[in-house]
Amino acid sequence: MNPLNKEQISILEHTSNTGRYVSDLNEELRGLVVCGHLHDHGSQRLAGGMHYLTLTSAGRQWLEEWRAAQPRPEPVRLTRGQRRYQMFLAADCGFRFGDWLKTKRYEREERLCP
């Protein structure tokens, strides 16, 4: 995986989401075209004379590998109160939250699901 700068990665992500990138050619875009990550369709009248670029399969593969290599954030740990509220939402019993707490159902469910 060859190194790309933040601007080039941003261009690849944008092109991946929208399917196209329309711009005047600059150093970053030329580098992506030379690497084979983008295909330049040339300047287009419809795009106001700017270049119309699309993501190639090599660019899509590079982007998928780059995304897979990024560190994943740790899952958020819920507090006891937040877990209780999630249990209330899952119960869908028709009570208001305060009334549900008074039934003490959460105590039984909390023992089952730590």
C-alpha positions in Angstrom: 0.0 0.0 0.0 1.7 3.2 -1.2 1.5 6.2 1.1 -0.9 8.9 0.2 -1.3 12.3 1.9 -4.5 13.4 3.8 -5.7 15.4 0.8 -5.5 12.4 -1.5 -7.2 10.1 1.0 -10.0 12.7 1.4 -10.4 12.8 -2.4 -10.6 9.0 -2.6 -13.2 8.9 0.2 -15.3 11.6 -1.5 -15.1 9.9 -4.8 -16.1 6.6 -3.2 -19.2 8.2 -1.6 -20.3 10.2 -4.6 -19.0 8.1 -7.5 -17.2 11.1 -9.1 -14.9 14.0 -8.4 -15.0 17.1 -10.5 -12.1 19.6 -10.2 -9.3 21.2 -12.0 -6.2 18.9 -12.0 -3.8 19.7 -9.3 -0.8 17.8 -7.9 -2.8 15.5 -5.6 -5.2 14.5 -8.4 -2.4 13.9 -10.9 -0.7 11.7 -8.4 -3.9 9.6 -7.9 -4.3 9.3 -11.7 -0.7 8.2 -12.1 -1.0 5.6 -9.3 -4.1 4.3 -11.0 -6.5 5.1 -8.2 -8.6 7.6 -10.3 -9.5 7.6 -14.0 -9.5 11.0 -15.6 -12.2 11.4 -18.2 -10.7 14.8 -19.3 -12.3 18.2 -19.1 -16.0 18.1 -19.6 -18.3 20.9 -20.8 -21.0 19.6 -18.5 -18.6 20.2 -15.6 -17.8 23.7 -16.6 -14.6 22.6 -18.3 -13.2 20.9 -15.2 -11.9 17.4 -15.2 -14.3 14.6 -14.4 -12.6 11.8 -12.4 -13.9 8.4 -11.2 -12.6 5.8 -8.8 -10.9 2.8 -10.3 -11.1 -0.8 -8.9 -7.5 -0.4 -7.7 -8.5 2.9 -6.0 -11.5 1.2 -4.4 -9.3 -1.7 -3.2 -6.7 0.6 -1.8 -9.3 2.6 0.1 -10.9 -0.6 1.6 -7.4 -1.8 2.8 -6.7 1.6 4.2 -10.0 1.7 6.1 -9.4 -1.8 7.4 -6.0 -0.8 8.7 -7.3 2.2 10.7 -7.6 1.7 14.5 -11.1 0.9 15.7 -12.4 3.0 18.7 -13.1 1.0 21.8 -16.8 0.4 22.4 -18.4 2.9 24.9 -19.1 1.4 28.3 -22.5 2.2 29.6 -23.1 3.2 33.2 -25.5 1.2 35.3 -28.2 3.8 34.8 -27.7 3.8 31.0 -27.9 0.0 30.9 -31.2 0.2 32.9 -32.6 2.7 30.4 -31.6 0.5 27.5 -33.4 -2.4 29.3 -36.4 -0.2 29.6 -36.4 0.6 25.9 -36.0 -3.1 25.1 -38.9 -4.1 27.4 -41.3 -1.9 25.5 -43.9 -2.4 28.2 -45.9 0.8 27.8 -44.8 2.3 31.1 -43.1 5.5 31.6 -39.4 5.1 32.7 -40.1 6.1 36.3 -43.0 3.8 36.6 -41.0 1.0 35.1 -38.2 1.6 37.7 -40.8 1.3 40.4 -41.8 -2.2 39.2 -38.2 -3.3 40.0 -38.2 -5.4 36.8 -34.7 -4.1 36.0 -33.3 -5.8 39.1 -34.4 -9.2 37.8 -33.1 -8.4 34.3 -29.8 -7.0 35.6 -29.0 -10.3 37.3 -29.6 -12.1 34.0 -27.6 -9.7 31.9 -24.5 -8.3 33.6 
